[in-house]
């Protein structure tokens, strides 16, 4: 009986060991062969969530690449940003979206949620530090193990097909063709936006935004925060006060390019949070035209 139990334990340890070796091996190969290389003309890059993903049509902004992605927290942006900068030394300026909805603790929980981890961990796992893996494991062990399995399958598939090109899979401008603003306004007149008094402020997610800033500075990149246009009905007094509090407490040393008040017509919004293709076109052309003025620094903070 003892011999049987010993064999089971031995094979379990062996299986775990094999999996660990395969994971580490595929991560090593991804680090060596993954391709994030952009054309040498690109000097600027934008990272962020769906706000910047839908606002900045990089086809209309020369020398800029929009690498924003819907639902992406700063935890995953940090992993992506490190590799993009590493493989593209010509990049001089980094913009990072900081919208009001990113300051709350829901973004901390999103980092290790099943939906986000199963989607984003396989793409970025190879570039995470040990502490990043440990954080995910501690916060959601079952989902983490499933994400490791998904990641391993994805990387083995890429090795078989010799597919290491990531540069067009980690985000980009997303054109939205619809407009729901008028109907949403009618709904909000009947049911006004609440202040959400019970929402706590983020710690983990905003901590990784701080890491993004410090990493960019360590690589001698200019770093700016962005706040893209949203409909004014999305703002509440409490949300704005808390946003300004976060800026003062954590990011007073970084210039915020605050474009939330950029004049956008209702038919240029897809919804209250995002520009549609019409709004993005006009806004992107304006952004390109005014880029030098927007990035002009009054001090040497960056």
N, C-alpha and C positions, 0 to 999 in steps of 0.2 A: 504493500500500500504506500509506504514511504517512497519507494522507488518510483511509483507511478506519479505521485504528487511532485517529486523532484523533477521528473521529465516534463510535466506540464509547466512548472515554473521556469525551467530551463528554456523551453521553446517559446514561452511568453517573452522572456528577457531577450532571447535571440531575435524574435520578431520585432520587438521594439527597437533593438539595436540596428536592425536592417533598415527600418523606416527612418531612424535618425540619420543614418549614413546616407540614405537616398535623399532626404531633405537637404542636408548640408551639402551634398554633392551637387544637386541641381541648383541650389542657391549660388554656389561657387561658379558654376558654369554660366548662370544668368548674369552674374556680376562681371564676368569676363567678356561675354559676347552680346549682351543686350544692346540694342541700338536706339539711342535717343538723339542722335545727331541731326541738327537742323541745318538748313542752308546758312552759309556764312553771313548772309545779309541780315539775319535776325539779330537785333541788338537788345530787344526788350521782350519780356514775357509777363503775362498776367496769370495769376493763380487765384482760384476762388470757387464759389459754389454756383448755383444756377443764376444768381443775380448777374454776375459778371459773364457767365457763360452765354447768356442771351443778350447782353448789352453791347459787347465789343466785337463787331464784325472785323476780324483781323485782315480780311481781304481788302479792307478799305483803310487800313492803318499800316503803311509801309514799315518794315523792320520790326514789327511786333507780332508775337505769337500768343494767341489766347489758349491757355491750357486749363481753363476752368472746367469744373465737372459737377453736375447736379448731385447734391447730397454729400459732397466731399467735406469732411472735417479737416481741421488743420493737422491732425495726427497723420493722415494719409497724404495731405499736401506736402508735409515736411519730407516724407520719404521720396516722393516724386521730384520735388524741387531739388534735392541734393543731387540726384542723378542727372537731371536736365542741366544744371549748372556745371557739373563735373564734365559732361561730354560736350558742352558748348561754351568754351571759355570766351567766345566773342560777345556773350551776353553782358551788357553793362548795367541794365536797369531791371529791377523786379518790382512788379505791382502785386499787391495782395488785397483782395476784397475783404472788407470788414463791414458787414451789414448788421443792422440791429438784431436780427434773429440769431446771430452767431455768438452773442454774449451770454446766452442762457445755458443752464446745466443740461438741457435736453441734448445739446451737442456733445457733451461728455458721454452720455449714455449711448448716443448714436455710434460712437467709435467702436464699441464692442457689441452692438446689436447684431442679430443674425443677418438681417438684410444687408447691412453695410459691410460687416466683416467678411461674409461669404463672397461678396462682390469685389471688394477692394483689397483684401489681404492677399489673394493669389497674385495680384499684379505687383504689389509693393513689398511682399515679404522678404525678398532677397536683399533688400536695402535697409532693413530694419536693424537697429541695434538689439543686443540681447535684452536690454531693459524694456524695449518696446514689445517684444514677444512675451516677456514675463508679465507685463501690464495686461495684455489681452488674455493671457492664460488665467491670471488671477481673477479678472473681472467676469469672465464668461468661459469657463473651462470646456464645456461641452461644445459650444459653438466654435471655440478656438480649434479644437481637435478636428471638427468637421471642415473648418477652413483650411487647416493644414493638409487634409486629404484632398480637397479641391485644388489647392495650390500645387501639390505634388503631381496630380494627374495633368494639370495644365502645363507644367514645366516639362514633364516627360513627353507630352504631345508636341511641344515646341522643339524639343531636342530631336524627336523623330523626323519632324518636317523641316528642321533647320530654320525655324521661324523665330528670329530674335528681335524683330522690328516692333518697338513699342511706341515710337514717336507719334503715331497717328491713332493710338488707342488709349491715351491717358487724359483725354479731354479735348476741347475745341469749341469754337463758336457754334451755338445751336440756334438756328433760325426758327422762330415761332410765327405761324401764319394766322392765328386766330385772334379774336378780340372779344373778351367777355366782360369788359369793364362796366358797361352800362347796366348789364343784368346784375353784376355784383354790387354796384352802387344801390340799386333798388332793394336788394336783400339787406344791405347794411343800414339803410334808412329805417327798415323795420326792426333790425337787430344790430344796434351799434357795437363797434369793436370794444371788447372789455379790456381792462387794464392788466389782467393777469397778475394780480397782486401776490400770488403764491409762487411765482417763478424765481428760482435761485440763480445766481450768476455762475457762469462757467469757471472751472479751475483748470482741469486737464486740457480741454481744447484750446483755451486761450494761452495756456502754458506752452503749447506747441507752436502757436503763432509767435510767441517770444523766441522760441528756438529757431524759427524760420528767419526772423530778423537778425539774430546773432550770427547764424550761419552765413547769410548774405554778406554781412559786414566782414566776417572773417575771410571771405573770398573777394573782398573789395568791390562788392556790387552795391549800387545805389538801391535803396529799398523805400517804397512808398506804400501807404495804405490807401485803399480806394473805398468810396461808398457810392455805389451806382444809383441811378434814378429809380425811385419807386413812387407809387401813387401816394399823395399826401394823406389819403384815408387810412393808410397802413400805420401811420405814426400815432402814438399816444404820448401824453406828457410824461408818464412814468418811464416808458421805454426810452425816450430821448434823454431823460435825466440819468438813467442807468448807463446808457451808451456813453455819455460825456464823462460819467464817473470812471468807467473802465479806461477811457482814453487818458484821463488825468493820472490814474493810479498805475497803469501798466505800459502805456504807449506814448507818453508825453514827449519822448525823444525821437519820435518818428513823425514825419509829415503826413497828415491825412489830406488826400485830394477828395474833398467832400462835394459830390455832385448830386446829392439827393434832391436838391432844389432846381436842378436843370429842368427847364420848362418842357414838359411833354404833354401832348394832347391826348385825350382819352382814346382816340382811335389809333394811337401809337403804342398803346399798352396791349399785351396779350391778356394780362390779368393785373391785379393790384401790385404784384411783386416783380413782374418781368416786362421788358420791352418786347414788342413783336418785331417782325422783320422791317417794317416801315420805320418804327421808332429807332431801332438799332442802326439802321442806315444813316439817318440824320444825325443821331448822337455820335456815331463812330467818326463821321466826317468832321464834326465839330471837335471831337477829342483830338483827332490827328492835327487839325489846324491850330489848336491851342496847346499842344503838348509841351512845347518849350516853356510857355508861360506857366503851365500847371506844375511842372517839375522844377521850377526855379526855387532854389532854397534861400531863405533869408538868413539862415545860420548854417553852421557846418555840422549839423546833427547826423547827417548821413555820410 
